[in-house]
Amino acid sequence: MLIVIDDDPSVGEIISDVFDETYTVKYFQSPIEALKFVQAEPFSAQVFIVDYRMPEMNGGEVARQIKAINKDFQVILISGFTDFEDIQMLLRQRDIDEFHRKPLDFNALRKSVEFRRKLFLKKSAI
C-alpha cells in the first residue's frame, strides 16, 4: 500500500490519482490520522509520500515516527519550500529515503515509488 500524507487536498488527490491504477493508495490530509492508521495497521503499508510542511507536524517528524513503527518503511519526502540543510540531515539520519521537489515530476516519482516498494519487499523478506 502507498500512503500519501499532504495537508493540501488537491495535491493529495492528484498523487492518489496518479498511483491508484497500480497501487492501493490511502490519502491522509492529517499526519496524525495517518500515524494512527499505520499504528493500527502496521502490515498494510510499504511506501509513504509525505509533504514536508504541514500545520500539525512537519514531514521530518512524521517520517521519524513512521520509521519508529517499522524501520523498513520507505519514506519519500516532497516539498515546494525546502530548507536543504534539514533535508540533507533527514537523508543522512535515514529518517527519509528520498526527496522530490514540487512541482512534482510524476514519471520520476513513479520510478521512485516502484523502486522503494521493491526494496521494502526485499528488506521485509530477510
N, C-alpha and C positions, 0 to 999 in steps of 0.2 A: 504494500500500500504506500502511496505517496501522500504525505501530509503537507498541505500548504498553509502557512501562517502569515497573514498580512492584514494589517488594520484597514487597508483600503479595499473595500469590497470589489471595486472594478478590477483591480489588479488580481485579487484572489480568484475572481470568476474567469478572467482571461487565462490565467495559468491553468486553472482547473479544466477549462475547455480545451486547451492545447493538449493536455495529457489524458483526458477521460476516455479516449478510444483505445488507449494502450494500457492504462493502469487504473486500478481502483484509486480514486482521488477523494480525499476528505479535506475540505477547506474550513479553516477557523479564522475568524476576524479577531478573536481574543486569544492571546498566547496562554493565558491562564486556563481557559477552557480546553485548549489543545493539550496542555500538560496533564490536566485531569483525565482526558481521554487516553493518553498514552500510558499513564499510570494504571488505569483500569484495564486497558487492552494492550499490554506491552508486546504481545507477539503479532499484532496486526500491522505494525509499521515497519518500514525499511529505510525510506529516504524522506527527508524533510527539506522543504524550501521555506526559508524563514526570512522575513523582512528584518532589516537592522533597526530602523527607527519606528517604534510603536509606543503609544502613550502608556500602556500598562507596564511594559517591561521591554528592555532593548533586546535585539536579536542575539547578542552575545550571551546574555544571561539565559535566554530561552535555550540556546544551544548547549550551554553548560548543564542545564537541568535535563535536557534530552539525553546527553551523553552519560549523566549520572544514572539514568534508568537503564541504559544499555550502551556501553562504550562502542559497540559495533554499528550503532545507528549512524547513518550518513547524513550530514547536515550541509546544505548548500545555502549560504547567506546571500541575500540580494539587497541592494540599496541604490538609490539615486543620490543620496547625500552620504558621503563617506569620509571618515577620518581614517586614512590609510594606515596610520600607526596602530590604531585599535584593531583593524582588520588583520594586519600582519601579526600582531600579538595573538589574536584568536587562532590564526593558522599555525603559528609556532607552538602554541599550547595544545594544539589538536582539538580545540573546542569546536571548530568548524572544519569541514573538509575541502570546501571550495567557496569562491566568491564570484558573483556575477553582478555587474553594474547595470542599473536601469538607465535608459530603456533596454529591456532585455533582448538579447539575440536568441530567439526561440530554438533555432537549429542547434546552437551551442549548448543551450540549456537541456534540450532533449538528449544530446550525446552525454552530457554530464550525468543526468538522471539515470540513463541506462548503464553507464559505467559504474556509478555508485550503487545501483541495485545489484549488479553482478558482484561487486566487491563485498557488499553486505552478505549476500548468499554464500559466497566463498568463505568469509570470516565466520559466519554462524555455523557452517558445516564442520569447522575444525574442532 
